[in-house]
């Protein structure tokens, strides 16, 4: 029988630890008994939880990256400056993320988990369902999708460490920086053009708590490595994996948002992607999302109504 007390707890570095996904991931790691090095750029912004050590610095800096990953068992990267100029997105993503990946590989870290996005896939009208083998966006696919696509490719080129590219779609969940619970609803409230959408277009989503639980399980080794990607992260390889909740449409999301902020939706006609982000691989790895669409939208609407009535 193995003495579990003799097994050291995982030590996981999380970049962007004060962001929506980063903070949720830190909390999920703490729940699993991990020690967390929470990387932030401003002192005093990391989650204040037992076992969390705040590390202030810029992870693209090679010296800082080497220091922060030393002795760690896993690294999770969640940082991407969405909405910033293209040059800055590429500096942080395409150029910066591989810096910490290489540092992790050189330090003998077991796993490197990069939170990417399902936006890297071509989801043009008529494409159909999308899995990890699907075609990626072309160079005209937009700053964010293309930069994330190129960041994934840069991580894939780093050798000597098991890499996992986690690809979520729209991430629901409360938070000041939440695109889908805070920023997009504010635009719908304030801008008439943001109330327009094609009702039948697929709204692919995942709740931040379910995403964080999956990332934490992968980072702590609860998901074992395997020889084939459909069984687990390929040891020493780079394995993409989609994480998406149940089927939904733009009608579902926009109806909830517009009702909560007190405006009327505008349903446009036109071609739209109506496929699904296939998450069979994540389910095969043991992931079972707990938050239903109804619960996620109710949480969203309740938060917006509370803010409106404050």
C-alpha positions as CSV (number, residue, x, y, z in Angstrom):
1,X,0.0,0.0,0.0
2,X,1.3,3.5,-0.9
3,X,1.7,6.0,1.9
4,X,-0.2,9.0,0.5
5,X,1.4,11.3,3.0
6,X,4.7,10.7,1.3
7,X,3.5,11.9,-2.0
8,X,4.3,15.6,-2.4
9,X,1.5,17.9,-3.4
10,X,1.7,19.4,-7.0
11,X,3.3,22.7,-7.4
12,X,1.5,24.6,-10.2
13,X,2.4,27.9,-11.8
14,X,-0.6,29.9,-13.1
15,X,0.0,33.0,-15.2
16,X,-2.8,35.6,-15.3
17,X,-3.9,34.4,-11.9
18,X,-6.0,37.4,-11.2
19,X,-8.1,37.0,-14.4
20,X,-11.4,35.3,-14.9
21,X,-10.0,31.9,-15.9
22,X,-6.8,32.3,-13.9
23,X,-8.5,33.0,-10.6
24,X,-11.0,30.1,-11.1
25,X,-8.1,27.8,-12.0
26,X,-6.1,28.8,-8.9
27,X,-9.2,28.0,-6.7
28,X,-9.7,24.7,-8.4
29,X,-6.0,23.8,-7.9
30,X,-6.2,24.7,-4.2
31,X,-9.3,22.5,-3.8
32,X,-7.1,19.6,-5.2
33,X,-4.4,20.2,-2.6
34,X,-1.9,21.9,-5.0
35,X,0.5,24.6,-4.0
36,X,0.1,27.5,-6.5
37,X,2.5,30.1,-7.7
38,X,0.1,32.8,-8.9
39,X,1.8,35.0,-11.5
40,X,0.4,38.6,-11.7
41,X,1.8,41.9,-12.9
42,X,0.5,44.0,-10.0
43,X,1.2,43.2,-6.4
44,X,-1.7,42.3,-4.2
45,X,-4.0,41.1,-7.0
46,X,-3.5,37.3,-6.8
47,X,-6.2,35.2,-5.1
48,X,-5.9,35.2,-1.4
49,X,-6.2,31.5,-0.7
50,X,-4.3,28.9,1.4
51,X,-1.3,27.5,-0.4
52,X,-1.1,30.4,-2.9
53,X,2.1,32.3,-3.3
54,X,1.9,35.6,-5.3
55,X,4.7,36.1,-7.8
56,X,4.9,39.5,-9.4
57,X,6.5,39.8,-12.8
58,X,6.3,39.5,-16.6
59,X,6.4,35.8,-17.6
60,X,7.8,36.6,-21.1
61,X,11.0,37.7,-19.4
62,X,13.3,34.6,-19.6
63,X,14.9,35.2,-16.2
64,X,11.6,35.6,-14.4
65,X,10.1,32.6,-16.2
66,X,13.1,30.4,-15.2
67,X,12.8,31.5,-11.6
68,X,9.1,31.1,-11.3
69,X,8.9,27.5,-12.8
70,X,11.9,26.1,-10.9
71,X,10.7,23.1,-8.9
72,X,7.2,23.2,-10.3
73,X,5.3,20.1,-11.5
74,X,3.1,22.0,-14.0
75,X,2.5,25.4,-15.6
76,X,-0.9,26.8,-16.6
77,X,-0.9,29.8,-18.9
78,X,-4.1,31.9,-19.2
79,X,-2.9,35.3,-20.3
80,X,-4.0,36.9,-23.6
81,X,-4.6,40.6,-24.0
82,X,-7.8,40.3,-26.0
83,X,-8.8,43.6,-27.7
84,X,-5.4,45.1,-27.6
85,X,-3.4,46.0,-30.7
86,X,-2.3,43.1,-32.8
87,X,1.4,43.7,-32.1
88,X,0.8,43.5,-28.4
89,X,-1.3,40.3,-28.7
90,X,1.5,38.7,-30.6
91,X,4.2,39.9,-28.2
92,X,2.4,38.3,-25.2
93,X,1.0,35.2,-27.0
94,X,3.1,34.1,-29.9
95,X,6.4,35.4,-28.5
96,X,5.9,35.3,-24.8
97,X,4.1,32.1,-24.1
98,X,6.8,29.9,-25.6
99,X,9.3,31.6,-23.3
100,X,7.7,30.2,-20.2
101,X,7.1,26.9,-22.0
102,X,10.8,26.5,-22.8
103,X,11.7,27.5,-19.3
104,X,9.4,24.8,-18.0
105,X,10.9,22.2,-20.3
106,X,14.4,23.1,-19.3
107,X,13.5,23.0,-15.6
108,X,12.0,19.5,-15.9
109,X,8.4,20.5,-15.3
110,X,6.0,17.6,-16.1
111,X,3.2,19.5,-17.9
112,X,2.5,22.7,-19.7
113,X,-1.2,23.5,-20.0
114,X,-2.1,26.4,-22.2
115,X,-5.6,27.9,-22.2
116,X,-6.2,28.6,-25.9
117,X,-9.6,29.0,-27.6
118,X,-12.1,27.3,-29.9
119,X,-11.9,30.5,-32.0
120,X,-8.8,29.0,-33.7
121,X,-11.2,26.8,-35.7
122,X,-12.8,27.8,-39.0
123,X,-16.5,28.1,-38.1
124,X,-17.8,29.5,-41.3
125,X,-21.4,28.9,-42.3
126,X,-21.8,25.3,-43.5
127,X,-18.6,24.0,-41.8
128,X,-20.6,21.7,-39.5
129,X,-19.2,20.2,-36.3
130,X,-15.7,21.0,-35.2
131,X,-13.3,18.6,-33.4
132,X,-9.6,18.8,-32.7
133,X,-8.7,17.7,-36.2
134,X,-10.8,20.4,-37.9
135,X,-9.4,23.1,-40.2
136,X,-8.1,26.2,-38.4
137,X,-8.8,29.8,-39.3
138,X,-6.9,31.4,-42.1
139,X,-4.8,34.5,-41.9
140,X,-7.9,36.7,-42.5
141,X,-9.7,35.1,-39.5
142,X,-9.2,38.1,-37.2
143,X,-6.5,39.3,-34.8
144,X,-7.6,37.2,-31.8
145,X,-8.2,33.9,-33.5
146,X,-5.1,34.1,-35.6
147,X,-2.9,35.2,-32.8
148,X,-4.2,32.3,-30.6
149,X,-3.7,29.9,-33.6
150,X,-0.1,31.0,-33.9
151,X,0.5,30.8,-30.2
152,X,-0.7,27.2,-30.2
153,X,1.7,26.5,-33.1
154,X,4.6,28.1,-31.2
155,X,3.8,26.0,-28.1
156,X,3.7,22.9,-30.2
157,X,7.3,23.5,-31.3
158,X,8.6,23.5,-27.7
159,X,10.1,20.0,-27.1
160,X,10.9,18.1,-23.9
161,X,7.6,18.6,-22.0
162,X,4.0,17.3,-22.2
163,X,1.9,20.1,-23.6
164,X,-1.9,20.4,-23.6
165,X,-3.8,23.1,-25.6
166,X,-7.2,23.6,-23.9
167,X,-9.7,25.1,-26.3
168,X,-12.8,26.6,-24.8
169,X,-15.5,28.6,-26.7
170,X,-17.3,31.5,-25.0
171,X,-16.6,31.4,-21.3
172,X,-19.6,32.2,-19.1
173,X,-19.2,33.1,-15.5
174,X,-19.3,36.3,-13.3
175,X,-16.4,38.7,-13.1
176,X,-15.5,42.3,-13.9
177,X,-13.4,41.1,-16.9
178,X,-15.8,38.5,-18.1
179,X,-16.4,39.1,-21.8
180,X,-19.7,37.2,-21.8
181,X,-21.1,38.0,-18.4
182,X,-20.0,41.6,-18.2
183,X,-18.4,43.2,-21.2
184,X,-20.6,42.0,-24.0
185,X,-23.8,42.6,-22.0
186,X,-22.7,46.2,-21.4
187,X,-22.2,46.6,-25.1
188,X,-25.7,45.2,-25.7
189,X,-27.1,47.6,-23.2
190,X,-25.3,50.7,-24.6
191,X,-25.0,50.0,-28.3
192,X,-27.8,49.3,-30.7
193,X,-25.5,47.5,-33.1
194,X,-24.6,45.0,-30.4
195,X,-28.2,43.9,-30.1
196,X,-28.1,42.4,-33.6
197,X,-27.5,38.7,-34.1
198,X,-28.5,35.7,-36.2
199,X,-30.8,33.8,-33.9
200,X,-30.0,30.3,-35.2
201,X,-26.3,30.7,-35.1
202,X,-24.6,28.3,-32.6
203,X,-23.5,29.8,-29.3
204,X,-20.7,27.5,-28.1
205,X,-20.0,28.0,-24.4
206,X,-18.5,26.6,-21.2
207,X,-18.8,27.8,-17.7
208,X,-15.6,29.0,-16.1
209,X,-16.0,26.7,-13.1
210,X,-16.2,23.6,-15.4
211,X,-13.3,24.9,-17.5
212,X,-11.1,25.5,-14.4
213,X,-11.9,22.0,-13.0
214,X,-10.7,20.4,-16.2
215,X,-7.5,22.5,-16.4
216,X,-6.8,21.7,-12.7
217,X,-7.3,18.0,-13.3
218,X,-4.9,18.0,-16.2
219,X,-2.3,20.1,-14.4
220,X,-2.3,18.0,-11.3
221,X,-2.0,14.7,-13.2
222,X,-5.5,13.5,-12.3
223,X,-5.7,13.0,-16.1
224,X,-3.0,10.5,-16.8
225,X,-0.8,10.7,-19.9
226,X,-1.5,8.2,-22.7
227,X,-0.1,6.9,-26.0
228,X,-3.1,8.3,-28.0
229,X,-4.8,11.7,-27.6
230,X,-8.3,10.3,-27.2
231,X,-7.1,8.5,-24.1
232,X,-5.2,11.4,-22.4
233,X,-2.4,13.9,-23.0
234,X,0.3,12.3,-25.1
235,X,3.4,12.0,-23.0
236,X,6.0,14.4,-24.4
237,X,3.6,15.6,-27.1
238,X,1.3,18.5,-27.7
239,X,-2.4,17.6,-27.5
240,X,-5.3,19.9,-28.2
241,X,-8.6,19.3,-26.4
242,X,-11.9,21.1,-26.8
243,X,-14.0,21.9,-23.7
244,X,-17.6,23.0,-24.4
245,X,-20.9,22.8,-22.7
246,X,-24.3,21.6,-24.2
247,X,-25.9,22.9,-27.4
248,X,-27.1,26.5,-27.4
249,X,-27.8,29.3,-30.0
250,X,-27.4,33.0,-30.1
251,X,-31.1,33.2,-29.4
252,X,-30.5,31.6,-26.0
253,X,-27.7,34.0,-25.0
254,X,-29.1,37.2,-26.5
255,X,-32.6,36.7,-25.1
256,X,-31.2,36.3,-21.6
257,X,-28.9,39.3,-21.9
258,X,-31.4,41.7,-23.5
259,X,-34.2,40.8,-21.1
260,X,-31.9,41.4,-18.2
261,X,-30.5,44.8,-19.3
262,X,-34.0,46.0,-20.5
263,X,-33.5,46.3,-24.3
264,X,-35.0,44.4,-27.3
265,X,-32.9,42.0,-29.4
266,X,-32.7,42.4,-33.1
267,X,-32.8,39.1,-35.0
268,X,-31.0,39.4,-38.3
269,X,-31.3,37.0,-41.3
270,X,-28.2,35.5,-42.9
271,X,-25.9,32.6,-43.1
272,X,-24.5,31.3,-39.9
273,X,-22.5,28.5,-38.4
274,X,-24.8,25.9,-36.8
275,X,-22.4,23.2,-35.9
276,X,-21.1,22.1,-32.5
277,X,-17.7,22.2,-30.8
278,X,-17.2,18.5,-30.2
279,X,-15.8,17.7,-26.7
280,X,-15.7,13.9,-26.9
281,X,-11.9,13.9,-26.2
282,X,-12.4,15.9,-22.9
283,X,-15.2,13.6,-21.9
284,X,-13.0,10.6,-22.6
285,X,-10.4,12.1,-20.3
286,X,-13.0,12.1,-17.5
287,X,-14.4,15.6,-17.8
288,X,-18.1,16.0,-17.0
289,X,-19.3,19.6,-16.9
290,X,-21.6,20.4,-14.0
291,X,-23.1,23.7,-14.9
292,X,-26.2,23.5,-17.3
293,X,-27.0,26.2,-19.9
294,X,-30.1,27.1,-17.8
295,X,-28.0,27.6,-14.7
296,X,-25.3,29.6,-16.5
297,X,-27.9,31.9,-18.2
298,X,-29.8,32.4,-14.9
299,X,-26.6,33.3,-13.1
300,X,-25.8,35.8,-15.9
301,X,-29.3,37.3,-15.9
302,X,-29.4,37.6,-12.1
303,X,-26.1,39.4,-12.1
304,X,-27.1,41.8,-14.7
305,X,-30.4,42.6,-13.0
306,X,-28.7,43.1,-9.7
307,X,-26.3,45.6,-11.3
308,X,-29.2,47.3,-13.1
309,X,-31.1,47.8,-9.8
310,X,-28.1,48.8,-7.7
